[in-house]
Amino acid sequence: MAHAAAGQGRLASVVQSWRERPVLVIGDAMVDDWRFADSERLCREAPAPVLTLRRRISAAGGAANTAVNVAALGGRAVLVAPVGADAAGDELHDCLDRAGVWDRTVNEPGRPTPVKRRMLAGDQILLREDSGDPDPLTAEGVERLLTALDCATEELKAAAAGAAPTLVVCDYGLGALPAPVRAWLITARDRYATVALDAHDLADWHGLAPTVVTPSFAEATRLLARVGGPGVRRTAPDDLHLDHPGHDPADGPSELTVGTAPGGSDGLSDTGLSDTGLSDTGLSDTGLPGTGRAGTDRPDTGPAATGPRGEPTPGEGRVAMTGDGLSVTGTGVTVNAETGEGVDRAVLAESRLAELRRRTGADVVAVTLDTDGAIVGGAEGTPRRSHSTPVPASHAVGAGDVYLAAMTLALAADAPLPIAAQLAQLAATITVSETGTCVCRREDLLGALGGNPGDDTRPVVVDADELATIVAGQRESGRSVVFTNGCFDVLHPGHVRYLEQARTLGDLLVVAVNSDHSVRRLKGPDRPVNPVEDRVALLAALSCVDHVVVFGEDSPAGLIRVVRPDVYVKGGDYPPELVPEAPLVRRLGGQVRTLGYTPDRSTSAIIERIRAGERLRAGERLRAGERLPAVERLPAVERPQTVGRPQAGEEVPAGEGLSSGTEGVASGRTVPDPSQ
């Protein structure tokens, strides 16, 4: 597995470069209090369990946990945040000291430190008690916070020999970042080389121009609905600042919540959204409930208002597919069935990345999708999809902080975006193995990048059994698998572009190649042009391909069952639901993607040009009186009658009408499948 080993080496070198990198974290800090109990009986007073407390753990939460993760991953972390002069504040200081975070927090007497107390029995969270809903910072408190922020910035700059530090802003609506602090940070943006922003209300940070923003799916959709955009009704002017509603206390950072999606169509009736949506945008034109009325200075404050503060509700943070498979719904998001079966949050997020970048001013947008991983996109290149492993909710608390810390460090180290996205997802994935607030240590991340001991000795070309072992090992390390198949008879630029695009959709690309007998059954007795040994050798030489496997059946269904790909890719200008293998892939928990073809680049077209050239040369020799050997009499390529939608490799006769869905296929052109 030479390519995989080399890739892991590149990732490890990026992690090594994080050591002592200066990072200033500012925002809402809190304490995560974990209480583990046993329960063996119900009480007599009510059908409730009787709990016996066995152990208690305090951990840094929110912005404090982001700082702890920066330090644990090798960076030099400084935390600036208001902290109450209370017992919870003392516990938070202890957590920062143990983690090696430079504690530059500001004590605020009379302002309690936010605490989340979770009671568990048998690794199951039974209840959570939140306390410390803070009052607004006093004018004196704001001045002390700004002084600490300025001093910490200069302190980090001096420690880095004059290099500009990195800034991470964690705004969870708990009052640590009032308007004067936001204004100071926006004005001082040039003092920081890299700026990462994680905020419940991204509209508050217009003008910051961050390097990266990491909204959850709910936060991203709320922003799009609030500020308007294609297919979304504008609910407020672009320059309108919406204050947090005072009645709805914030609930800390968005966590990578794990759970089942709400079923049925109740979400539609509750929000009053239509069940048709807009197929071109994936977003309903009704906007989101509770985002304020157009032309007002503040959002609704009545009992039914649902402001932007706090953690997303289960309905906001997830998407449900109706039983008939016709629609996928979330908060304010409705997808028309015409956009294709299997459309999900990842597809929606990817379709709106450019809009999110424009609205936030960020170079990079990473939309986190809890159990579905994340969608990451920048100004250049194809958006990257990463995947996560479903775990109990008690294992995923703080995983978003890990993701933010790793993504920030990677971008600050000038890592390419695909590498930054892969490291961030891997760091978050390896921390969710047990209950508690997630922290990823540098040693654990480097250990995960080491892979299985025998990985570097495995060849690129493998058989089905060896492939199953490799895929299992990769999944244990939190990596996602992309699978594609085809004949790949005459390798050409269309193939290479197609495979490079496929590789960006996951961490490992497996290419299944039809055997010679299989190609003859599918393509005719004069194919393949190149034997399977040559086809496999060329594919294995491509840097974007991790493994190549040969199969002799007409369908790759058997290999799909072995690999269970996270993403199954086919080439062609048709929707995913027309892919024959799509139902099987989805039953196994994967998604199906089709990648557009490169015009005039296909094996059939190349062979046709070669044959046309031979016929032309043969005609010239005959006119000159030369006898043409029988072996050079090349038959014309037979084309099937075109009926309805053209299939891959079919020619559309001139003047023949095109069925709906074949836009862009001109008369006389072919619709090539890049994998053939």
Secondary structure, 3 states (H helix, E strand, C coil): CHHHHHHHHHHHHHHHCCCCCEEEEEECEEEEEEEEEEEEEECCCCCCEEEEEEEEEEEEEEHHHHHHHHHHCCCEEEEECEEECCHHHHHHHHHHHHHCCEECCEEECCCCCCEEEEEEECCEEEEEEEECCCCCCCHHHHHHHHHHHHHHHHHHHHHCCCCCCEEEEEECCCCCCCHHHHHHHHHCHHHCCEEEEEECCHHHHCCCCCCEECCEHHHHHHHHHHHCECCECCCCCCCCCCCCCCCCCCCCCCCCCCCCCCCCCHHHHHHCCCCCCCCCCCCCCCCCCCCCCCCCCCCCCCCCCCCCCCCCCHHHHCCEECCCCCCEEECCEECCHHHCCCCCHHHHHHHCHHHHHHHHCCCEEEEECHHHCEEEEECCCCCEEECCCCCCHHHCCCHHHHHHHHHHHHHHCCCCHHHHHHHHHHHHHCCCCCCCCCCCCHHHHHHHHCCCCCHHHCCCECCHHHHHHHHHHHHHCCCCEEEEEECCCCCCHHHHHHHHHHHCCCCEEEEEEECHHHHHHHHCCCCCCCCHHHHHHHHHCCCCCCEEEEECCCCCHHHHHHHCCCEEEEECCCCHHHCCCHHHHHHCCCEEEEECCCCCCCHHHHHHHHHHHHHHHHHHHHHCCCCCCHHHCCCCCCCCCCCCCCCCCCECCCCCCCCCCCCCCCCCCECCCCCC
